[in-house]
């Protein structure tokens, strides 16, 4: 698979933009675009030039989800090339920069940061990060897609596999015969994708992500092409490893509540991750919240506002995630 590696200093390591080309038909497509900053623009233009293309040649852009490190340049590329931009219907309003959708995310984030017990100085630091992080380009005019929809782009057939959890509209795309897939941030080769803080719109984020991991494991791809870093040669094993990671994390949180008593998401986050800065001020307590919320739905903890109390510990035969 032809990928261009793009700079990324803020998130899970270098991003990937995948090039799909059918030179005979004159068709060129990108899967994801990278952050809208000059070094990444240069990475992308140089990568295309090395292959004999330029931005104006791009016919289609397929976005795995709305996050700026995947969709940031989509609007600029569309303006220059006239490309069609495809993204799941849940994320399309954010890619389009719809004011009500953007405001709803910001309002929900403020509500949750308060509920999670994030101190005001940390919230100020996070606001400063979002205000100063110039990673989003102009909005695009996206074409919404849904689970199961098939796209014919760049000489390939891509089948949409909705994979929510990390983001409400995150999608994987099965390639041609379905033995391989672009997986965005649903599976990453090094880190585990953040749930809870990465997209505050997602209700029951851990449960949704577990469903996604199980769905991807069942599909048993030969290889997965992630949004960051290198290809994953055994995607089923990677999905199962991430599932086990979340089982262990849930068990750790049960132990923390048993040992230290009732706590909010910020306190649990401090036990799990230590001091946080930048984007991790929302990612850390968001991940803790995703687990606490899951434990509450499963009957292991109770919640009073943003404070969680252990109701009972799981027995030896119970799987809590």
N, C-alpha and C positions, 0 to 999 in steps of 0.2 A: 504494500500500500504506500502511496506517495504522500509523505507528510512534510510539512514545513514546520520546523521548531521555532517558536516565538518566545521572546523574553517575557518574564513575569516575576517580579520581585515581591509581590504582595500575597499570593495565594499558594497553591500546591505545586510550585515548581513550574517549569517551562510549559507553555501551552502548545497544543498541536492544531494546525490547520491542515486539513486533508484535501488534496487536489484530485479531482475526478475529471478525466479528460477523454473525449472521443474526438480525435483530431480529424478523422474521416468525415464525421458529421458536423464538425465545427462546434462541439459542445464542451463547455468548461464549467465546472461547479466547485464550490468550496464547502467543506463541512467545518463550521466554526471559523472565527475570524481573528480572535485576539483582542487585546486591550487597545483602546484608542489613545496611544501615546506614540511619540515620534520614533523611538527605537523599534517598536513593534511594527509600525507602518513600514519602516525600512526593511525589517526582517521579511515581511510579507511581500513587498514589492521585489526585493532582491531574489527571494525564493521563487516567485513566479517568473522573473526574468531568466533565472538559471534554467528554467524549463521551456523558455521561449514564449512566455505569455506576459500580459500586462493586466492591470486592474480592469481596463475597459473591455477585456475579452470575457469576463465572467458573466455567465448566463444565469446561474442559480447559486443561492447561498442556503445551506441547510444548517439550522442552528439546533444544537442539542438542548439549550435552555437559555434563559434571558440574562444570566450573569455577565457582567461587563468583560470578564476575561474570555468569554466565548462569543459574545455578541457585540462588543463595543465598537467594532469597525463596520458593522453591517450597514448602517445608514450611509456612511461615507462611500462605501463600495457601491451600494445601490445607486447613489446619486451620480457616480462617475460612469457606471456601466449599464444601468437600467436593469440590473439583475432582479429576479424574483427572490424574495426572502421567505423561507418556510420556517415556521416555528409552531409548537403546540399551541392550541387555542387558549390554554390557561396562561401562557406567558406572552401571547401576542400583544395585549394592551401595554405591557411594560416595555417591550421592544419598540412599540409605536410611540412611547413616551406620553401615553394618555394621562392627563393631569390628575384625574380622579383615581386612577389605578396607582400612580406613584404616591399620591397623598395618602391613600389607604394603607400602603405598605409602611410609610413613615409613621403614621398614627399608630398602627398596630405594633411597630417596633418600640415606640415610646411606651405604650401600655405594658408590653411584656417586660421591658427593661426594669420598669418600676415594680412589676409583679415579681420578677426574679430576684429583687433585692440588690440590683446593681447600684453602687454608690454614685452620688451625683458627680463627683470628680471624674469617675470612669465614664459616665455618660457624656460629660463634656468632652472628654478626650475622643470618644467615639464620634460625636458630632463633628468635631474638628477633622477627624479622619475622613468622614464622608464629604465634608465641604471642601477639603483640600485635595482629595484623590481625584485627579483628572484622568479618569480611565474610561469614561463613557463618551462616545462621539454623538453626533446628531441622531435622532430617532430614525428608524426605518419605517417603511410601509409594508408590514408583513402579510403573508398569506397564511391564515391559520390552518393547521392540520390536526388530525386526531389519531388515536390508537388504531392500528391496522391499515392506515392509508399508505398507499404505495406511490413513491415518487420516482419518476424516470429522469435522472439528471446525470450529466457528464458521462453518458454511455453506460450507466449502471442502474439497476433496480434497487431502490432502498425501501424496505418495509418498516413503517413506524411502529415502535414498541414503547408505549408510554411507561415510564419508569419513575414515578414520583417518590418523594422522600426528601432528597437534597434540595429539590425545587419542585414546585407544583406541576410545572410543565416539562420537566426533564424527559427527554426521549432518547432511546437507543434506535439505531437503524440497521436492520439486517441487510447484508450486502448480497445481492444476486441470489445465489442458491441457499443462503441462510447459514452457511458454515462459519461465517465471520460477521462481526458487527462493530459499528461505531457505538461506543457506550458513554461518551461524554464523561460526566462525573458520577455516573451510577457505580462504576467500578474504577478504582485507581490502583496503580501497581505498588505504590509506596504508602501513601496516607489512606486513612478511611474518610470518605466524604462526610462533611459536617451535616448533621441533621438537627433541626430545631432552630438554629440561628441563621443558617444560610438562606432560608426563605420562611419568613414569619407568617406567611399566608397558609402554610400547610397545617391542617388539623391532624392530630395524632401522627406526627412526623415519623416516629420510630416504627410504628405499626405499618405505615405505608412503605417505609424503606425496607423493612423485613420482607414484605410481600414482593417488592421489586427484586430483592436478592434471590428469593426463592424462585421467582419467575425466570430470572436469568440463569440460575443454576439448572433449572429444568430444561432450558433450551440447549444447554451443553454445547456452546460454540467451540470451535477449534481454536479461535484466536479472537481477542477483543482489542479494538483500537481506542484507547482512552483519550480524554481531553487534555491530559497532562502526562508527560514523560513517555516511557517506552511501552511497546505493545505487551499485552498480557497473553502468554502462551497457553495458560490453562485457566480460562475464565471461570469455569465451574468451581475449581479449587479455590480461586481467589474469592468468589462469592461466599463460599462456605467458611473461609478464614475470617471474612468480615462479619459474618453471622456469629461466629464463635467469639470474636472480639466484643460484640455487643452483648452477648450472654455474660461474658466475664465482667464487662463494665456494669451491667445491671446488678450482678451479684456483689460487686464492690460497693455500689451505692446502698444496697441493703445493709451491708456490713457497716458502712459509715453512719447510717441512721441508727442502727442498733448500738453502735459504740458511742456516738456523740449526741444522740437525741434529735429532735425535730430541727429541720434546716430548710433554708430557701435554696433556690437554684444557684445563686452566686456563691453561697457557702460551700455547697457540694462541688461546684466548679473549682473553687480554690483548692480543695482536697485533691481533685483529679489532675488539675493542670498548673497549679501555682499562680504566679502573677501573670496578668494578661495585658496586652497592649494592642492598639490598632484594631483591625477587624475582629481579632480574637476576643475583644470585649463583648461582642455579641455571640460569637461562635461558641465560646466556652460555656457560659450559662445556658445558651440555647441547647447545647448537647446534653447538659445536665437535666434541663427541663424536659427534653424529649424522653429521657429515661424515667424521670419522676412521673411524668404524665402517663407513660405506659404502665408503670407499676401501680399507679392509681386505678387505671382502667381494669387492671388484672386483679385488683383487690388486695394488693400487698401493702399499700400505703393509703393514708387519707390526707386530704388537703384542706387547710383553713387559710383562705386567701392564697398567698404564695408560699406558705410554710407547710412542709410535708412531714408527716409523722408515720413511723413504721407501725402498721397494723398487725402484721404477722410475717414471719419468715417462711419462705417456701420450704416444703418438705423435700426429702431426697429424690422423690420421683417427679417433682414438678419442674417444668422448663418455663422460666419466666419471660424469655424472649424466643 
